Amino acid sequence: MTVEQVVVWVIIGGLAGLLADAFVKGIRLGLAGAIVVGMLGGLIGGWLFGLLGVSVGGGLLGDILVAFVGAVVLLLILRVLRRG
């Protein structure tokens, strides 16, 4: 793992997390929280897309889409847990 890879993960996580934070109402994360949620969302999204056999192709936009979907799932779970 190189420094460049880590920087790309943080950027993708940040973008996906900020998009998901704007999409899912009721949870405000801030920049650091959005980056963490986006990075975790990338893991969740990658797992879900693999489980469902869905491929969005490679590249930056595909990575952001997968991380966004995973981050939205994570935020929806967090919203349900906060209300419960």
Residue frames as a rotation matrix with the C-alpha (Angstrom) as fourth column:
MET 1
0.589 0.808 0.000 0.00
0.808 -0.589 0.000 0.00
0.000 0.000 -1.000 0.00
THR 2
-0.497 -0.769 0.401 1.44
0.780 -0.599 -0.181 3.31
0.379 0.223 0.898 -1.07
VAL 3
-0.693 0.193 -0.695 0.79
0.323 -0.778 -0.539 6.81
-0.645 -0.598 0.477 0.18
GLU 4
-0.862 0.369 -0.348 -0.96
-0.502 -0.516 0.694 7.59
0.076 0.773 0.630 -3.11
GLN 5
-0.533 0.686 -0.495 -3.41
0.308 0.703 0.641 4.72
0.788 0.189 -0.586 -2.57
VAL 6
-0.441 0.340 -0.831 -4.25
0.879 -0.027 -0.477 5.97
-0.184 -0.940 -0.287 0.91
VAL 7
-0.810 0.119 -0.574 -4.81
-0.115 -0.992 -0.044 9.49
-0.575 0.030 0.818 -0.41
VAL 8
-0.760 0.559 -0.332 -7.13
-0.368 0.050 0.928 8.16
0.536 0.828 0.167 -3.14
TRP 9
-0.435 0.602 -0.669 -9.08
0.718 0.681 0.146 6.12
0.544 -0.416 -0.729 -0.54
VAL 10
-0.554 0.197 -0.809 -9.50
0.610 -0.565 -0.556 9.21
-0.566 -0.802 0.193 1.63
ILE 11
-0.859 0.232 -0.457 -10.63
-0.432 -0.807 0.403 11.33
-0.276 0.544 0.793 -1.32
ILE 12
-0.624 0.655 -0.426 -13.10
-0.079 0.490 0.868 8.70
0.778 0.575 -0.254 -2.57
GLY 13
-0.419 0.438 -0.796 -14.34
0.874 0.431 -0.223 8.12
0.246 -0.789 -0.563 0.99
GLY 14
-0.738 0.094 -0.668 -14.74
0.269 -0.867 -0.419 11.83
-0.619 -0.489 0.615 1.56
LEU 15
-0.824 0.442 -0.355 -16.69
-0.549 -0.465 0.695 12.38
0.142 0.767 0.626 -1.64
ALA 16
-0.465 0.664 -0.586 -18.92
0.210 0.726 0.655 9.36
0.860 0.182 -0.477 -1.09
GLY 17
-0.503 0.232 -0.833 -19.46
0.864 0.127 -0.487 10.25
-0.007 -0.964 -0.264 2.56
LEU 18
-0.837 0.186 -0.515 -20.37
-0.080 -0.972 -0.223 13.86
-0.542 -0.145 0.828 1.80
LEU 19
-0.692 0.614 -0.378 -22.79
-0.500 -0.031 0.865 12.77
0.520 0.788 0.329 -0.93
ALA 20
-0.383 0.546 -0.745 -24.37
0.540 0.787 0.298 10.18
0.749 -0.288 -0.596 1.35
ASP 21
-0.694 0.086 -0.715 -24.61
0.639 -0.383 -0.667 12.70
-0.331 -0.920 0.211 4.20
ALA 22
-0.824 0.411 -0.391 -26.48
-0.498 -0.853 0.153 15.08
-0.271 0.321 0.907 1.90
PHE 23
-0.570 0.591 -0.571 -28.71
-0.340 0.463 0.818 12.25
0.748 0.660 -0.063 0.62
VAL 24
-0.129 0.476 -0.870 -29.68
0.733 0.637 0.239 10.74
0.668 -0.607 -0.431 4.01
LYS 25
-0.014 0.220 0.975 -31.41
-0.342 -0.918 0.202 13.34
0.940 -0.330 0.088 6.14
GLY 26
0.872 0.480 0.097 -31.23
-0.201 0.171 0.964 13.35
0.446 -0.861 0.246 9.91
ILE 27
0.638 -0.743 -0.201 -27.52
0.658 0.392 0.643 12.67
-0.399 -0.543 0.739 10.40
ARG 28
0.880 -0.456 0.133 -24.85
-0.317 -0.773 -0.550 15.36
0.354 0.442 -0.824 10.18
LEU 29
0.783 -0.581 -0.223 -21.32
0.615 0.776 0.138 13.98
0.093 -0.245 0.965 10.21
GLY 30
0.634 -0.663 -0.399 -18.88
-0.444 -0.734 0.513 16.75
-0.633 -0.148 -0.760 9.47
LEU 31
0.446 -0.501 -0.742 -15.89
-0.848 0.029 -0.529 16.24
0.286 0.865 -0.412 7.18
ALA 32
-0.629 -0.744 0.226 -14.00
-0.776 0.586 -0.232 13.69
0.039 -0.322 -0.946 9.30
GLY 33
-0.261 0.625 0.735 -17.15
-0.310 0.667 -0.677 11.65
-0.914 -0.405 0.020 9.90
ALA 34
0.715 0.533 -0.453 -18.02
-0.560 0.048 -0.827 11.77
-0.419 0.845 0.332 6.20
ILE 35
-0.028 -0.814 -0.580 -14.57
-0.931 0.232 -0.282 10.45
0.365 0.532 -0.764 5.29
VAL 36
-0.782 -0.259 0.567 -14.87
-0.520 0.772 -0.365 7.57
-0.343 -0.580 -0.739 7.76
VAL 37
0.120 0.914 0.388 -18.42
-0.254 0.406 -0.878 6.73
-0.960 0.007 0.281 6.68
GLY 38
0.634 0.084 -0.769 -17.38
-0.764 -0.091 -0.639 6.90
-0.124 0.992 0.007 3.02
MET 39
-0.427 -0.854 -0.297 -14.43
-0.855 0.488 -0.176 4.58
0.295 0.178 -0.939 3.56
LEU 40
-0.701 0.279 0.657 -16.57
-0.236 0.778 -0.582 2.12
-0.673 -0.563 -0.480 5.52
GLY 41
0.397 0.889 -0.227 -19.21
-0.461 -0.020 -0.887 2.55
-0.793 0.457 0.402 2.84
GLY 42
0.078 -0.472 -0.878 -16.68
-0.981 0.119 -0.150 1.46
0.175 0.874 -0.454 0.25
LEU 43
-0.900 -0.401 0.171 -16.20
-0.433 0.867 -0.246 -1.78
-0.050 -0.295 -0.954 2.14
ILE 44
-0.348 0.861 0.371 -19.92
-0.068 0.371 -0.926 -2.32
-0.935 -0.347 -0.070 2.61
GLY 45
0.454 0.530 -0.716 -20.73
-0.703 -0.281 -0.654 -1.37
-0.548 0.800 0.245 -0.98
GLY 46
-0.336 -0.668 -0.664 -18.01
-0.913 0.404 0.056 -3.63
0.231 0.625 -0.745 -2.35
TRP 47
-0.912 0.047 0.407 -19.35
-0.155 0.881 -0.447 -6.51
-0.380 -0.471 -0.796 -0.28
LEU 48
-0.017 0.999 0.045 -22.97
-0.149 0.042 -0.988 -5.86
-0.989 -0.024 0.148 -1.31
PHE 49
0.357 0.118 -0.927 -22.20
-0.898 -0.229 -0.375 -5.44
-0.256 0.966 0.024 -5.00
GLY 50
-0.666 -0.660 -0.349 -20.12
-0.715 0.697 0.047 -8.63
0.212 0.281 -0.936 -4.93
LEU 51
-0.739 0.459 0.494 -22.86
-0.058 0.687 -0.725 -10.51
-0.671 -0.564 -0.481 -3.10
LEU 52
0.315 0.935 -0.162 -25.44
-0.179 -0.110 -0.978 -9.41
-0.932 0.337 0.133 -5.67
GLY 53
-0.064 -0.441 0.895 -23.10
0.786 0.530 0.317 -10.02
-0.615 0.724 0.313 -8.60
VAL 54
0.913 0.400 0.078 -23.35
0.377 -0.756 -0.535 -6.39
-0.155 0.518 -0.841 -9.76
SER 55
-0.177 -0.983 0.038 -20.43
0.900 -0.147 0.411 -4.78
-0.398 0.107 0.911 -11.56
VAL 56
0.794 0.421 -0.438 -20.22
0.264 -0.889 -0.374 -1.05
-0.547 0.181 -0.817 -12.14
GLY 57
0.706 -0.618 0.346 -16.90
0.385 -0.075 -0.920 -1.27
0.595 0.783 0.185 -13.94
GLY 58
0.025 -0.805 -0.592 -13.60
0.998 -0.017 0.065 0.11
-0.063 -0.592 0.803 -12.84
GLY 59
-0.337 -0.303 0.892 -12.37
0.499 -0.861 -0.103 3.60
0.799 0.410 0.441 -12.44
LEU 60
-0.985 -0.174 0.008 -12.88
0.101 -0.605 -0.790 6.47
0.142 -0.777 0.613 -10.11
LEU 61
-0.444 0.885 0.139 -16.59
-0.826 -0.464 0.318 7.00
0.346 0.026 0.938 -10.80
GLY 62
0.202 0.480 -0.854 -17.37
-0.118 0.877 0.465 3.33
0.972 0.007 0.234 -10.22
ASP 63
-0.545 -0.490 -0.680 -15.46
0.619 0.312 -0.721 3.40
0.566 -0.814 0.133 -6.94
ILE 64
-0.945 0.237 0.227 -17.32
-0.320 -0.817 -0.480 6.52
0.072 -0.526 0.847 -5.81
LEU 65
-0.097 0.968 -0.232 -20.68
-0.744 0.084 0.663 4.96
0.662 0.237 0.711 -6.75
VAL 66
0.078 0.069 -0.995 -19.96
0.329 0.940 0.091 1.76
0.941 -0.334 0.051 -4.81
ALA 67
-0.803 -0.434 -0.408 -18.73
0.527 -0.198 -0.827 3.73
0.278 -0.879 0.387 -1.78
PHE 68
-0.750 0.595 0.288 -21.77
-0.601 -0.795 0.075 6.04
0.274 -0.117 0.955 -1.98
VAL 69
0.162 0.844 -0.512 -24.23
-0.407 0.530 0.744 3.13
0.899 0.087 0.429 -1.99
GLY 70
-0.093 -0.275 -0.957 -22.44
0.661 0.702 -0.266 1.51
0.745 -0.657 0.117 0.94
ALA 71
-0.959 -0.284 -0.009 -22.30
0.208 -0.680 -0.703 4.80
0.193 -0.676 0.711 2.85
VAL 72
-0.378 0.903 0.204 -26.05
-0.741 -0.428 0.517 5.35
0.554 0.044 0.831 2.32
VAL 73
0.288 0.448 -0.846 -26.74
0.107 0.863 0.493 1.85
0.952 -0.233 0.201 3.65
LEU 74
-0.481 -0.564 -0.671 -24.52
0.735 0.158 -0.660 2.53
0.478 -0.811 0.338 6.67
LEU 75
-0.954 0.126 0.272 -26.19
-0.220 -0.910 -0.352 5.89
0.204 -0.396 0.896 7.39
LEU 76
-0.028 0.993 -0.118 -29.66
-0.603 0.077 0.794 4.38
0.797 0.094 0.596 7.11
ILE 77
0.155 -0.001 -0.988 -28.66
0.548 0.832 0.085 1.71
0.822 -0.555 0.130 9.62
LEU 78
-0.807 -0.518 -0.285 -27.25
0.532 -0.426 -0.732 4.38
0.258 -0.742 0.619 11.95
ARG 79
-0.680 0.624 0.385 -30.43
-0.565 -0.781 0.268 6.44
0.467 -0.035 0.883 11.65
VAL 80
0.300 0.801 -0.518 -32.58
-0.199 0.584 0.787 3.44
0.933 -0.133 0.335 12.59
LEU 81
-0.082 -0.409 -0.909 -30.32
0.782 0.539 -0.314 2.61
0.618 -0.736 0.276 15.55
ARG 82
-0.945 -0.273 0.178 -30.42
0.135 -0.825 -0.549 6.22
0.297 -0.495 0.816 16.83
ARG 83
-0.323 0.908 0.267 -34.22
-0.722 -0.419 0.551 6.24
0.612 -0.014 0.790 16.80
GLY 84
0.273 0.439 -0.856 -34.47
0.075 0.877 0.474 2.85
0.959 -0.194 0.207 18.48
